């Protein structure tokens, strides 16, 4: 009986860990343009915004 309870507890724990999903912002994990601007010390975030590149 103890082995069945242990197995069920392990199963529930495993399922709860596997079901967790880490989500990031879009752009495949890239940092937002405003943060990139701060890091690189530029005046404008325009070069870091994907929609603003020509």
VEXDRENZA-856445 format. One record per residue: residue in one letter; x, y negated, z negated of N, C-alpha, C in turn. Coordinates in Angstrom, 3 decimals, always signed. Atoms other than C-alpha are relative to their C-alpha. Layout:
REM VEXDRENZA-856445
  resn        nx        ny        nz       cax       cay       caz        cx        cy        cz
     A         X         Y         Z         X         Y         Z         X         Y         Z
...
***
This chain:
REM VEXDRENZA-856445
  resn        nx        ny        nz       cax       cay       caz        cx        cy        cz
     X    +0.824    +1.200    +0.000    +0.000    +0.000    +0.000    +0.864    -1.258    +0.000
     X    -0.879    +1.163    +0.048    +2.881    -2.377    -0.775    +0.616    -0.276    +1.374
     X    -0.624    +0.199    -1.312    +4.428    -1.784    +2.628    -0.986    -0.632    +0.991
     X    +1.010    +0.591    -0.884    +1.162    -2.668    +4.372    -0.158    -1.491    -0.305
     X    +0.106    +1.416    +0.381    +0.857    -5.930    +2.405    +1.241    -0.773    +0.450
     X    -1.242    +0.641    -0.432    +4.500    -6.737    +3.121    +0.032    -0.208    +1.503
     X    +0.040    +0.100    -1.455    +4.042    -6.026    +6.799    -0.957    -1.087    +0.452
     X    +0.977    +1.030    -0.362    +0.925    -8.192    +7.000    +0.519    -1.393    -0.333
     X    -0.565    +1.295    +0.374    +2.671   -11.008    +5.150    +1.077    -0.426    +0.995
     X    -1.040    +0.296    -0.988    +5.636   -10.789    +7.511    -0.618    -0.360    +1.350
     X    +0.679    +0.270    -1.268    +3.300   -10.731   +10.517    -0.618    -1.395    +0.014
     X    +0.616    +1.324    +0.086    +1.384   -13.819    +9.365    +1.076    -1.083    +0.023
     X    -1.092    +0.976    +0.014    +4.636   -15.664    +8.643    +0.618    -0.163    +1.390
     X    -0.589    +0.041    -1.343    +6.068   -14.748   +12.057    -0.913    -0.728    +0.982
     X    +0.951    +0.650    -0.906    +2.927   -15.832   +13.896    -0.068    -1.495    -0.277
     X    +0.073    +1.427    +0.316    +2.825   -19.131   +12.027    +1.254    -0.739    +0.464
     X    -1.243    +0.641    -0.462    +6.459   -19.861   +12.895    +0.049    -0.085    +1.522
     X    -0.046    -0.032    -1.461    +6.098   -18.888   +16.547    -0.988    -0.991    +0.595
     X    +1.025    +0.872    -0.553    +2.975   -20.980   +17.017    +0.370    -1.477    -0.106
     X    -0.429    +1.394    +0.111    +4.801   -24.177   +16.019    +0.667    -0.412    +1.308
     X    -0.549    +0.479    -1.261    +5.653   -26.219   +19.070    +0.553    -1.397    -0.220
     X    -0.615    +1.305    +0.129    +8.049   -29.108   +19.132    -0.291    -0.783    +1.265
     X    +0.334    +0.830    -1.159    +6.847   -31.890   +21.385    +0.834    -1.256    -0.024
     X    -0.757    +1.232    -0.124    +8.908   -34.751   +22.639    -0.762    -0.942    +0.912
     X    +0.606    +0.952    -0.923    +7.957   -37.852   +24.495    +0.328    +0.439    +1.423
     X    -0.246    -0.365    -1.389    +7.859   -37.581   +28.272    +1.423    -0.304    +0.434
     X    -1.310    +0.288    -0.590   +10.862   -38.134   +30.528    +1.051    +1.015    -0.404
     X    -0.928    -1.094    +0.293   +12.449   -34.793   +29.560    +0.941    -0.306    -1.162
     X    -0.808    +0.240    +1.184   +13.705   -35.976   +26.202    +0.872    -1.229    +0.072
     X    -0.785    +1.219    -0.088   +15.223   -39.242   +27.392    -0.509    -1.002    -1.023
     X    +0.413    +1.026    +0.946   +15.160   -42.206   +25.056    -0.778    -1.093    +0.725
     X    +0.770    +1.070    -0.638   +12.737   -45.072   +25.728    +0.906    -1.130    +0.505
     X    -0.834    +1.065    -0.572   +14.038   -47.993   +27.823    +0.432    -1.047    -1.026
     X    -0.354    +1.008    +1.003   +13.936   -50.389   +24.869    +1.110    +0.470    -0.921
     X    -1.056    -0.539    +0.856   +16.090   -48.094   +22.750    +1.320    +0.058    +0.763
     X    -1.217    -0.044    -0.811   +18.587   -47.619   +25.603    +0.599    -1.403    +0.115
     X    -0.454    +1.387    -0.081   +18.783   -51.402   +25.927    +0.760    -0.382    -1.267
     X    -0.655    +0.313    +1.267   +19.662   -51.712   +22.249    +1.340    +0.721    -0.131
     X    -1.224    -0.787    +0.124   +22.267   -48.940   +22.409    +1.108    -0.579    +0.874
     X    -1.014    +0.479    -0.941   +24.050   -50.317   +25.471    +0.211    -1.510    -0.056
     X    -0.196    +1.433    +0.203   +23.630   -53.966   +24.460    -0.273    -0.860    +1.217
     X    +0.309    +0.809    -1.180   +22.157   -55.209   +27.724    -1.124    -0.976    -0.318
     X    +1.026    +1.018    +0.205   +19.807   -58.162   +28.074    -1.394    +0.495    +0.378
     X    +1.286    -0.447    -0.512   +17.048   -56.278   +29.899    -0.111    +1.519    -0.055
     X    +0.246    -1.443    -0.007   +15.486   -52.830   +29.637    -0.358    +0.497    +1.398
     X    +0.444    -0.348    -1.355   +14.606   -52.899   +33.343    +0.862    +1.092    +0.648
     X    -0.790    -1.065    -0.640   +17.574   -50.763   +34.499    -0.254    +1.392    -0.589
     X    +0.217    -1.279    +0.651   +16.586   -48.018   +32.065    -1.411    +0.534    +0.214
     X    +1.371    -0.430    -0.227   +12.914   -47.867   +33.061    -0.095    +0.690    +1.354
     X    +0.022    -0.741    -1.261   +12.333   -45.168   +35.721    -0.854    -0.659    +1.080
     X    +0.863    +0.630    -0.993    +9.550   -47.119   +37.439    +0.556    -1.296    +0.550
     X    -0.567    +1.276    -0.430   +11.726   -50.194   +37.811    +1.227    +0.149    +0.884
     X    -1.186    -0.216    -0.849   +14.605   -48.608   +39.731    -0.378    -0.033    +1.459
     X    +0.256    +0.090    -1.444   +14.808   -49.387   +43.426    +0.894    +0.970    +0.729
***
